[in-house]
């Protein structure tokens, strides 16, 4: 033992010092190892818990989205199949009604008079007319042919009536003598370039041979219409008398709208297609791959499309066979190397089926987004935990250096304070899973240090997880409700506007056609036209400020007020004044609308009009072109109570046309942010200035679409065209 000044080296003091120092070091090492082991163990448990929660989130979200997808897709595809069936029911109904009457006539030829029928007349193009077509070498002057045609001519009125009320494009009665009686409204298509009537091989056509062979009502394959080039399908039924074929009754359905509707279903990889009874894809927006439509399929095409019922993809082949027979459940099938959800619903009349396809990646997008957010929260919690742990270690070292004498006691206290809450937390984290995902704070975790911070992070993480799951379910339900309500609002708004054409089939002196395409599900544009009395036609068009549901509601109230005032026989200026007062009296939202309103006296052609801040009307004289009529504008309706409105008069001669529109036409914008403008609108109107009102509106809409192309439609497109054909000779 040596003594150096006051420091004793060796001896009992040294041994005690060494023992205490050794004990402290051992305690520090033991405590450090225990703390390191517990931290690693907790980190492993946290990782396992995180993986379990991820799997739970993915499973719950996936099951929820699959259930929603199955419900929506099934309802959608069944509705589309039902709509298609209804379309073909119309054709079957027409054919059956005509066939019943035809059978009575042909079975009792002596009981019906001879009716005169004639060949197609170009001048009747656009009007519903009865026409006679024959095969080459067959003459209607042949006594046998003429007598048979004169007999079936008794069906003319019935065929016209059925054509007018049903959604068909023509109906006809074909005779074994090589002649047929046909009703449609495009007689000019029956002539070739030299002006000669086209002869067709009636008894060789698929609709004739198919019905004769089947001896029952049949449908042809999808084909190209011989006269118009439109995509069509024919429904036909044979008629027998004394066991002999005496006629074939048929009706044509143009399927251009069906083709367009199918093409419009393409959305981010999902789409709908139609497959016929032979397993051929006949309508599809897909240009390549398994579901690509077979192009230009007609009666004379020798090419053979793929039969999906015989596909090498066994799952797909089995699905197609089931879908052709009955409604299918949602199935997951690998198609062209990609997993897709598919569902089908048959069109019973034809043996076709409607199939909807949604890529699985598209359906999984919400779950992927939620997992990304979960990872962000987890990373933040882990960083907070690591930072807190580092600070805790530094604090422990400083305390051990400062309080060497109390190291052992402090070590025991810290062990109890740190390790015990961690063990409780570890056991609770282990128990998380399944439906029990909520980690709640407990008094054991409230240590006022990093342990409490870690527990709070776990509580926040589990709470956010449950919120995300509930939010996915709530948002999905809300989107379904809003989609259904907007769809209903769109139909209600469309039903409020005139939409049956021809609008006045008994009034030959006028022809009116209108269209309204809202920028959103519902819009603020509206129009109306109606006969105030036998000699006065009221026409107006309006544009409500704003878009969407508020504008649509304001539009509904405004059109009722305008129509009611006009129906009372008031002048245009008086109608606008009283409508303005009605709107201003209760317009807390300060909405307004522009209106052009005119009353046409049919006996004289005098048009009396007034303009409340609306676009200039466009007038075409009988021998001239469409030109803007820069009339004087009054203040918009709803702008100010007591606003004055003036009216003016124009004399329309027979052959004159009036074109009305909203600002959505001239202000249509392409991707270069250029406006369509009135000059382009006038050019479109004057492309075929003598066309019918319906074709004039179509010309303008085609010009707008070609100009805008892929740019989004920001405003409603509404147009009205009135043609004053001739004076009403019955008026004095």
Secondary structure, 3 states (H helix, E strand, C coil): CEEECCEEECHHHHHHHHHHHHHHHHHHHHHHHHHHHHHHHHHHHHHHHHHHHHHHHHHHHHHHHHHHHHHHHHHHHHHHHHHHHHHHHHHHHHHHHHHHHHHHHHHCHHHCCCCCCCECCHHHCCCCEEEEEECCCCCCCCHHHHHHHHHHHHHHHHHHHHHHHCCCCEEEEECCCCEEEEEECCHHHHECCCCCECCCCHHHCHHHHHHHHHCCCEECCCEECCCCCCEEEEEEEEEEECCEEEEEEEEEEECHHHHHHHHCCCECCEEEEEECCCCCEEEECCCCCCCCCCCCCCCCCCCCCCCHHHCCCHHHHHHHHHHHHCCCCCEEEEECCEEEEEEEEEECCCCEEEEEEEEHHHHCHHHHHHHHHHHHHHHHHHHHHHHHHHHHHHHHHHHHHHCCCCHHHHHHHHHHHHHHHHHHHHHHHHHCECCECCCCCCHHHCCCCHHHHHHHHHHHHHHHHHHHHHHHHHHHHHHHHHHHHHHHHHHHHHHHCCCCCCCCCCCCCEEEEEEEECCCCCCCEEEEEEEEECCEEEEEEEEECCCHHHHHHHHHHHHHHHHHHHHCCCCHHHHHHHHHHHHHCCCCCCCCEEEEEEEEECCCCEEEEEEEECCCEEEECCCCCEEEECCCCCCCECCCCCCCCCEEEEECCCCEEEEEECHHHHCCECCCCCECHHHHHHHHHCCCCCCCHHHHHHHHHHHHHHHHCCCCCCCCEEEEEEEECCCCCCCC
